[in-house]
Amino acid sequence: MAAIQRGSRSGDPFVAMFVDEARVCARLGHPNIVQVFDFGEQDGELYMAMEYVDGTTGARLVRAAADRLSAEFGFGGETEARVTAVI
């Protein structure tokens, strides 16, 4: 579930981006893309209900890649930021 906090105005660019993203995602259908089941507004809060995907988070994947690079190649403490920048 993704949501935009209350108090966001309809003219807010983040609200427009959220609605655009929800519309585009709802039209997409591919095994590698999370399905959007519904989106709308409830009690003044915008929401997007998406398929649950069991697994790890993107942050954990980046951390694991950074740790592996550090171990294999001796990179310093900035490895995670470098990996994130590449992704």
KOLGU-4560 file (N, C-alpha, C; in nm, 3 decimals, padded with zeros to 5 digits):
<recs>
<n_xx: 00.086 n_yy: -00.116 n_zz: 00.000 ca_xx: 00.000 ca_yy: 00.000 ca_zz: 00.000 c_xx: 00.091 c_yy: 00.123 c_zz: 00.000 mol: A seq: 1 type: MET>
<n_xx: 00.061 n_yy: 00.214 n_zz: -00.087 ca_xx: 00.131 ca_yy: 00.343 ca_zz: -00.090 c_xx: 00.028 c_yy: 00.450 c_zz: -00.065 mol: A seq: 2 type: ALA>
<n_xx: 00.067 n_yy: 00.553 n_zz: 00.007 ca_xx: -00.028 ca_yy: 00.661 ca_zz: 00.038 c_xx: 00.044 c_yy: 00.794 c_zz: 00.046 mol: A seq: 3 type: ALA>
<n_xx: -00.033 n_yy: 00.900 n_zz: 00.027 ca_xx: 00.018 ca_yy: 01.036 ca_zz: 00.046 c_xx: -00.052 c_yy: 01.091 c_zz: 00.168 mol: A seq: 4 type: ILE>
<n_xx: 00.025 n_yy: 01.152 n_zz: 00.255 ca_xx: -00.029 ca_yy: 01.198 ca_zz: 00.382 c_xx: -00.134 c_yy: 01.307 c_zz: 00.364 mol: A seq: 5 type: GLN>
<n_xx: -00.218 n_yy: 01.317 n_zz: 00.463 ca_xx: -00.322 ca_yy: 01.419 ca_zz: 00.462 c_xx: -00.260 c_yy: 01.557 c_zz: 00.458 mol: A seq: 6 type: ARG>
<n_xx: -00.334 n_yy: 01.651 n_zz: 00.406 ca_xx: -00.285 ca_yy: 01.787 ca_zz: 00.399 c_xx: -00.223 c_yy: 01.820 c_zz: 00.264 mol: A seq: 7 type: GLY>
<n_xx: -00.200 n_yy: 01.719 n_zz: 00.183 ca_xx: -00.148 ca_yy: 01.744 ca_zz: 00.049 c_xx: -00.262 c_yy: 01.803 c_zz: -00.034 mol: A seq: 8 type: SER>
<n_xx: -00.232 n_yy: 01.906 n_zz: -00.109 ca_xx: -00.334 ca_yy: 01.974 ca_zz: -00.188 c_xx: -00.336 c_yy: 01.919 c_zz: -00.330 mol: A seq: 9 type: ARG>
<n_xx: -00.450 n_yy: 01.936 n_zz: -00.395 ca_xx: -00.465 ca_yy: 01.884 ca_zz: -00.530 c_xx: -00.367 c_yy: 01.950 c_zz: -00.628 mol: A seq: 10 type: SER>
<n_xx: -00.321 n_yy: 02.073 n_zz: -00.599 ca_xx: -00.225 ca_yy: 02.141 ca_zz: -00.685 c_xx: -00.081 c_yy: 02.102 c_zz: -00.657 mol: A seq: 11 type: GLY>
<n_xx: -00.058 n_yy: 02.022 n_zz: -00.555 ca_xx: 00.076 ca_yy: 01.979 ca_zz: -00.516 c_xx: 00.135 c_yy: 01.890 c_zz: -00.625 mol: A seq: 12 type: ASP>
<n_xx: 00.257 n_yy: 01.918 n_zz: -00.672 ca_xx: 00.316 ca_yy: 01.834 ca_zz: -00.778 c_xx: 00.334 c_yy: 01.688 c_zz: -00.736 mol: A seq: 13 type: PRO>
<n_xx: 00.355 n_yy: 01.662 n_zz: -00.607 ca_xx: 00.369 ca_yy: 01.523 ca_zz: -00.561 c_xx: 00.238 c_yy: 01.448 c_zz: -00.574 mol: A seq: 14 type: PHE>
<n_xx: 00.127 n_yy: 01.517 n_zz: -00.551 ca_xx: -00.004 ca_yy: 01.454 ca_zz: -00.568 c_xx: -00.024 c_yy: 01.418 c_zz: -00.714 mol: A seq: 15 type: VAL>
<n_xx: 00.009 n_yy: 01.510 n_zz: -00.803 ca_xx: -00.006 ca_yy: 01.485 ca_zz: -00.947 c_xx: 00.082 c_yy: 01.368 c_zz: -00.991 mol: A seq: 16 type: ALA>
<n_xx: 00.206 n_yy: 01.363 n_zz: -00.941 ca_xx: 00.296 ca_yy: 01.252 ca_zz: -00.976 c_xx: 00.242 c_yy: 01.119 c_zz: -00.923 mol: A seq: 17 type: MET>
<n_xx: 00.189 n_yy: 01.121 n_zz: -00.801 ca_xx: 00.133 ca_yy: 01.000 ca_zz: -00.741 c_xx: 00.017 c_yy: 00.948 c_zz: -00.824 mol: A seq: 18 type: PHE>
<n_xx: -00.074 n_yy: 01.036 n_zz: -00.862 ca_xx: -00.190 ca_yy: 00.997 ca_zz: -00.941 c_xx: -00.147 c_yy: 00.947 c_zz: -01.078 mol: A seq: 19 type: VAL>
<n_xx: -00.052 n_yy: 01.016 n_zz: -01.141 ca_xx: -00.001 ca_yy: 00.971 ca_zz: -01.272 c_xx: 00.062 c_yy: 00.832 c_zz: -01.261 mol: A seq: 20 type: ASP>
<n_xx: 00.143 n_yy: 00.812 n_zz: -01.158 ca_xx: 00.208 ca_yy: 00.683 ca_zz: -01.138 c_xx: 00.105 c_yy: 00.573 c_zz: -01.117 mol: A seq: 21 type: GLU>
<n_xx: 00.003 n_yy: 00.602 n_zz: -01.037 ca_xx: -00.102 ca_yy: 00.503 ca_zz: -01.011 c_xx: -00.175 c_yy: 00.466 c_zz: -01.140 mol: A seq: 22 type: ALA>
<n_xx: -00.207 n_yy: 00.566 n_zz: -01.222 ca_xx: -00.277 ca_yy: 00.539 ca_zz: -01.349 c_xx: -00.191 c_yy: 00.454 c_zz: -01.442 mol: A seq: 23 type: ARG>
<n_xx: -00.064 n_yy: 00.490 n_zz: -01.456 ca_xx: 00.025 ca_yy: 00.415 ca_zz: -01.545 c_xx: 00.043 c_yy: 00.273 c_zz: -01.494 mol: A seq: 24 type: VAL>
<n_xx: 00.072 n_yy: 00.259 n_zz: -01.366 ca_xx: 00.096 ca_yy: 00.126 ca_zz: -01.309 c_xx: -00.027 c_yy: 00.036 c_zz: -01.318 mol: A seq: 25 type: CYS>
<n_xx: -00.145 n_yy: 00.095 n_zz: -01.303 ca_xx: -00.268 ca_yy: 00.016 ca_zz: -01.310 c_xx: -00.289 c_yy: -00.043 c_zz: -01.449 mol: A seq: 26 type: ALA>
<n_xx: -00.233 n_yy: 00.019 n_zz: -01.551 ca_xx: -00.247 ca_yy: -00.029 ca_zz: -01.688 c_xx: -00.143 c_yy: -00.135 c_zz: -01.726 mol: A seq: 27 type: ARG>
<n_xx: -00.036 n_yy: -00.143 n_zz: -01.652 ca_xx: 00.073 ca_yy: -00.233 ca_zz: -01.686 c_xx: 00.043 c_yy: -00.375 c_zz: -01.639 mol: A seq: 28 type: LEU>
<n_xx: 00.085 n_yy: -00.469 n_zz: -01.716 ca_xx: 00.072 ca_yy: -00.609 ca_zz: -01.678 c_xx: 00.194 c_yy: -00.686 c_zz: -01.724 mol: A seq: 29 type: GLY>
<n_xx: 00.279 n_yy: -00.724 n_zz: -01.631 ca_xx: 00.401 ca_yy: -00.798 ca_zz: -01.664 c_xx: 00.445 c_yy: -00.874 c_zz: -01.540 mol: A seq: 30 type: HIS>
<n_xx: 00.500 n_yy: -00.994 n_zz: -01.556 ca_xx: 00.541 ca_yy: -01.073 ca_zz: -01.439 c_xx: 00.646 c_yy: -01.003 c_zz: -01.351 mol: A seq: 31 type: PRO>
<n_xx: 00.723 n_yy: -00.910 n_zz: -01.407 ca_xx: 00.827 ca_yy: -00.841 ca_zz: -01.330 c_xx: 00.783 c_yy: -00.706 c_zz: -01.277 mol: A seq: 32 type: ASN>
<n_xx: 00.655 n_yy: -00.675 n_zz: -01.288 ca_xx: 00.603 ca_yy: -00.547 ca_zz: -01.238 c_xx: 00.492 c_yy: -00.576 c_zz: -01.139 mol: A seq: 33 type: ILE>
<n_xx: 00.497 n_yy: -00.511 n_zz: -01.025 ca_xx: 00.393 ca_yy: -00.526 ca_zz: -00.924 c_xx: 00.260 c_yy: -00.477 c_zz: -00.979 mol: A seq: 34 type: VAL>
<n_xx: 00.156 n_yy: -00.555 n_zz: -00.958 ca_xx: 00.023 ca_yy: -00.519 ca_zz: -01.007 c_xx: -00.043 c_yy: -00.419 c_zz: -00.911 mol: A seq: 35 type: GLN>
<n_xx: -00.106 n_yy: -00.316 n_zz: -00.967 ca_xx: -00.184 ca_yy: -00.220 ca_zz: -00.889 c_xx: -00.329 c_yy: -00.264 c_zz: -00.898 mol: A seq: 36 type: VAL>
<n_xx: -00.390 n_yy: -00.291 n_zz: -00.783 ca_xx: -00.528 ca_yy: -00.338 ca_zz: -00.780 c_xx: -00.627 c_yy: -00.222 c_zz: -00.779 mol: A seq: 37 type: PHE>
<n_xx: -00.591 n_yy: -00.115 n_zz: -00.708 ca_xx: -00.685 ca_yy: -00.005 ca_zz: -00.692 c_xx: -00.609 c_yy: 00.120 c_zz: -00.651 mol: A seq: 38 type: ASP>
<n_xx: -00.662 n_yy: 00.235 n_zz: -00.683 ca_xx: -00.609 ca_yy: 00.360 ca_zz: -00.630 c_xx: -00.724 c_yy: 00.459 c_zz: -00.623 mol: A seq: 39 type: PHE>
<n_xx: -00.710 n_yy: 00.553 n_zz: -00.531 ca_xx: -00.816 ca_yy: 00.651 ca_zz: -00.514 c_xx: -00.791 c_yy: 00.736 c_zz: -00.392 mol: A seq: 40 type: GLY>
<n_xx: -00.900 n_yy: 00.787 n_zz: -00.337 ca_xx: -00.893 ca_yy: 00.874 ca_zz: -00.220 c_xx: -00.994 c_yy: 00.826 c_zz: -00.117 mol: A seq: 41 type: GLU>
<n_xx: -00.951 n_yy: 00.819 n_zz: 00.007 ca_xx: -01.037 ca_yy: 00.778 ca_zz: 00.118 c_xx: -01.011 c_yy: 00.871 c_zz: 00.235 mol: A seq: 42 type: GLN>
<n_xx: -01.112 n_yy: 00.938 n_zz: 00.282 ca_xx: -01.101 ca_yy: 01.030 ca_zz: 00.396 c_xx: -00.990 c_yy: 01.133 c_zz: 00.374 mol: A seq: 43 type: ASP>
<n_xx: -00.979 n_yy: 01.184 n_zz: 00.252 ca_xx: -00.881 ca_yy: 01.288 ca_zz: 00.221 c_xx: -00.740 c_yy: 01.238 c_zz: 00.200 mol: A seq: 44 type: GLY>
<n_xx: -00.721 n_yy: 01.108 n_zz: 00.197 ca_xx: -00.588 ca_yy: 01.050 ca_zz: 00.180 c_xx: -00.583 c_yy: 00.968 c_zz: 00.052 mol: A seq: 45 type: GLU>
<n_xx: -00.486 n_yy: 00.998 n_zz: -00.035 ca_xx: -00.470 ca_yy: 00.921 ca_zz: -00.158 c_xx: -00.400 c_yy: 00.789 c_zz: -00.126 mol: A seq: 46 type: LEU>
<n_xx: -00.441 n_yy: 00.683 n_zz: -00.195 ca_xx: -00.379 ca_yy: 00.553 ca_zz: -00.173 c_xx: -00.364 c_yy: 00.478 c_zz: -00.304 mol: A seq: 47 type: TYR>
<n_xx: -00.274 n_yy: 00.380 n_zz: -00.304 ca_xx: -00.256 ca_yy: 00.288 ca_zz: -00.416 c_xx: -00.237 c_yy: 00.149 c_zz: -00.354 mol: A seq: 48 type: MET>
<n_xx: -00.329 n_yy: 00.059 n_zz: -00.382 ca_xx: -00.322 ca_yy: -00.078 ca_zz: -00.330 c_xx: -00.253 c_yy: -00.166 c_zz: -00.434 mol: A seq: 49 type: ALA>
<n_xx: -00.141 n_yy: -00.226 n_zz: -00.393 ca_xx: -00.058 ca_yy: -00.303 ca_zz: -00.486 c_xx: -00.045 c_yy: -00.448 c_zz: -00.441 mol: A seq: 50 type: MET>
<n_xx: -00.007 n_yy: -00.531 n_zz: -00.534 ca_xx: 00.021 ca_yy: -00.671 ca_zz: -00.508 c_xx: 00.135 c_yy: -00.683 c_zz: -00.406 mol: A seq: 51 type: GLU>
<n_xx: 00.122 n_yy: -00.778 n_zz: -00.315 ca_xx: 00.229 ca_yy: -00.806 ca_zz: -00.220 c_xx: 00.329 c_yy: -00.901 c_zz: -00.286 mol: A seq: 52 type: TYR>
<n_xx: 00.455 n_yy: -00.866 n_zz: -00.278 ca_xx: 00.560 ca_yy: -00.951 ca_zz: -00.332 c_xx: 00.649 c_yy: -00.995 c_zz: -00.215 mol: A seq: 53 type: VAL>
<n_xx: 00.651 n_yy: -01.124 n_zz: -00.191 ca_xx: 00.732 ca_yy: -01.178 ca_zz: -00.082 c_xx: 00.878 c_yy: -01.176 c_zz: -00.124 mol: A seq: 54 type: ASP>
<n_xx: 00.962 n_yy: -01.127 n_zz: -00.038 ca_xx: 01.104 ca_yy: -01.124 ca_zz: -00.069 c_xx: 01.175 c_yy: -01.014 c_zz: 00.006 mol: A seq: 55 type: GLY>
<n_xx: 01.292 n_yy: -00.982 n_zz: -00.039 ca_xx: 01.375 ca_yy: -00.883 ca_zz: 00.027 c_xx: 01.344 c_yy: -00.743 c_zz: -00.027 mol: A seq: 56 type: THR>
<n_xx: 01.398 n_yy: -00.643 n_zz: 00.039 ca_xx: 01.379 ca_yy: -00.506 ca_zz: -00.006 c_xx: 01.496 c_yy: -00.462 c_zz: -00.095 mol: A seq: 57 type: THR>
<n_xx: 01.473 n_yy: -00.357 n_zz: -00.170 ca_xx: 01.580 ca_yy: -00.300 ca_zz: -00.252 c_xx: 01.697 c_yy: -00.255 c_zz: -00.167 mol: A seq: 58 type: GLY>
<n_xx: 01.667 n_yy: -00.198 n_zz: -00.051 ca_xx: 01.774 ca_yy: -00.152 ca_zz: 00.040 c_xx: 01.862 c_yy: -00.268 c_zz: 00.085 mol: A seq: 59 type: ALA>
<n_xx: 01.802 n_yy: -00.382 n_zz: 00.114 ca_xx: 01.881 ca_yy: -00.499 ca_zz: 00.156 c_xx: 01.968 c_yy: -00.550 c_zz: 00.042 mol: A seq: 60 type: ARG>
<n_xx: 01.914 n_yy: -00.547 n_zz: -00.079 ca_xx: 01.993 ca_yy: -00.590 ca_zz: -00.195 c_xx: 02.115 c_yy: -00.499 c_zz: -00.216 mol: A seq: 61 type: LEU>
<n_xx: 02.093 n_yy: -00.369 n_zz: -00.202 ca_xx: 02.204 ca_yy: -00.274 ca_zz: -00.218 c_xx: 02.309 c_yy: -00.296 c_zz: -00.110 mol: A seq: 62 type: VAL>
<n_xx: 02.264 n_yy: -00.314 n_zz: 00.014 ca_xx: 02.357 ca_yy: -00.337 ca_zz: 00.125 c_xx: 02.438 c_yy: -00.465 c_zz: 00.101 mol: A seq: 63 type: ARG>
<n_xx: 02.371 n_yy: -00.570 n_zz: 00.057 ca_xx: 02.440 ca_yy: -00.697 ca_zz: 00.032 c_xx: 02.542 c_yy: -00.682 c_zz: -00.081 mol: A seq: 64 type: ALA>
<n_xx: 02.505 n_yy: -00.610 n_zz: -00.187 ca_xx: 02.599 ca_yy: -00.588 ca_zz: -00.297 c_xx: 02.718 c_yy: -00.506 c_zz: -00.250 mol: A seq: 65 type: ALA>
<n_xx: 02.692 n_yy: -00.404 n_zz: -00.169 ca_xx: 02.801 ca_yy: -00.320 ca_zz: -00.117 c_xx: 02.893 c_yy: -00.401 c_zz: -00.027 mol: A seq: 66 type: ALA>
<n_xx: 02.836 n_yy: -00.485 n_zz: 00.059 ca_xx: 02.918 ca_yy: -00.569 ca_zz: 00.147 c_xx: 03.004 c_yy: -00.665 c_zz: 00.066 mol: A seq: 67 type: ASP>
<n_xx: 02.945 n_yy: -00.722 n_zz: -00.037 ca_xx: 03.019 ca_yy: -00.817 ca_zz: -00.121 c_xx: 03.134 c_yy: -00.747 c_zz: -00.193 mol: A seq: 68 type: ARG>
<n_xx: 03.107 n_yy: -00.627 n_zz: -00.247 ca_xx: 03.212 ca_yy: -00.551 ca_zz: -00.315 c_xx: 03.323 c_yy: -00.513 c_zz: -00.217 mol: A seq: 69 type: LEU>
<n_xx: 03.283 n_yy: -00.474 n_zz: -00.097 ca_xx: 03.382 ca_yy: -00.437 ca_zz: 00.005 c_xx: 03.471 c_yy: -00.556 c_zz: 00.039 mol: A seq: 70 type: SER>
<n_xx: 03.409 n_yy: -00.672 n_zz: 00.056 ca_xx: 03.485 ca_yy: -00.791 ca_zz: 00.092 c_xx: 03.576 c_yy: -00.838 c_zz: -00.021 mol: A seq: 71 type: ALA>
<n_xx: 03.527 n_yy: -00.833 n_zz: -00.143 ca_xx: 03.604 ca_yy: -00.884 ca_zz: -00.257 c_xx: 03.712 c_yy: -00.788 c_zz: -00.304 mol: A seq: 72 type: GLU>
<n_xx: 03.680 n_yy: -00.658 n_zz: -00.299 ca_xx: 03.772 ca_yy: -00.561 ca_zz: -00.359 c_xx: 03.828 c_yy: -00.460 c_zz: -00.261 mol: A seq: 73 type: PHE>
<n_xx: 03.789 n_yy: -00.468 n_zz: -00.134 ca_xx: 03.844 ca_yy: -00.380 ca_zz: -00.032 c_xx: 03.801 c_yy: -00.235 c_zz: -00.042 mol: A seq: 74 type: GLY>
<n_xx: 03.681 n_yy: -00.212 n_zz: -00.096 ca_xx: 03.632 ca_yy: -00.075 ca_zz: -00.102 c_xx: 03.605 c_yy: -00.023 c_zz: 00.038 mol: A seq: 75 type: PHE>
<n_xx: 03.608 n_yy: 00.109 n_zz: 00.052 ca_xx: 03.586 ca_yy: 00.174 ca_zz: 00.181 c_xx: 03.439 c_yy: 00.183 c_zz: 00.218 mol: A seq: 76 type: GLY>
<n_xx: 03.410 n_yy: 00.267 n_zz: 00.317 ca_xx: 03.275 ca_yy: 00.281 ca_zz: 00.372 c_xx: 03.174 c_yy: 00.345 c_zz: 00.279 mol: A seq: 77 type: GLY>
<n_xx: 03.218 n_yy: 00.403 n_zz: 00.169 ca_xx: 03.127 ca_yy: 00.469 ca_zz: 00.077 c_xx: 03.073 c_yy: 00.374 c_zz: -00.029 mol: A seq: 78 type: GLU>
<n_xx: 03.100 n_yy: 00.247 n_zz: -00.017 ca_xx: 03.060 ca_yy: 00.150 ca_zz: -00.119 c_xx: 02.910 c_yy: 00.148 c_zz: -00.139 mol: A seq: 79 type: THR>
<n_xx: 02.833 n_yy: 00.149 n_zz: -00.031 ca_xx: 02.687 ca_yy: 00.142 ca_zz: -00.043 c_xx: 02.635 c_yy: 00.261 c_zz: -00.122 mol: A seq: 80 type: GLU>
<n_xx: 02.687 n_yy: 00.379 n_zz: -00.096 ca_xx: 02.645 ca_yy: 00.497 ca_zz: -00.171 c_xx: 02.682 c_yy: 00.485 c_zz: -00.318 mol: A seq: 81 type: ALA>
<n_xx: 02.797 n_yy: 00.429 n_zz: -00.346 ca_xx: 02.839 ca_yy: 00.411 ca_zz: -00.484 c_xx: 02.750 c_yy: 00.311 c_zz: -00.556 mol: A seq: 82 type: ARG>
<n_xx: 02.717 n_yy: 00.201 n_zz: -00.488 ca_xx: 02.629 ca_yy: 00.100 ca_zz: -00.547 c_xx: 02.492 c_yy: 00.160 c_zz: -00.572 mol: A seq: 83 type: VAL>
<n_xx: 02.441 n_yy: 00.237 n_zz: -00.478 ca_xx: 02.311 ca_yy: 00.301 ca_zz: -00.493 c_xx: 02.312 c_yy: 00.396 c_zz: -00.611 mol: A seq: 84 type: THR>
<n_xx: 02.419 n_yy: 00.471 n_zz: -00.627 ca_xx: 02.429 ca_yy: 00.567 ca_zz: -00.738 c_xx: 02.429 c_yy: 00.495 c_zz: -00.873 mol: A seq: 85 type: ALA>
<n_xx: 02.490 n_yy: 00.378 n_zz: -00.878 ca_xx: 02.493 ca_yy: 00.301 ca_zz: -01.003 c_xx: 02.356 c_yy: 00.247 c_zz: -01.037 mol: A seq: 86 type: VAL>
<n_xx: 02.285 n_yy: 00.201 n_zz: -00.937 ca_xx: 02.151 ca_yy: 00.143 ca_zz: -00.959 c_xx: 02.057 c_yy: 00.254 c_zz: -00.996 mol: A seq: 87 type: ILE>
</recs>
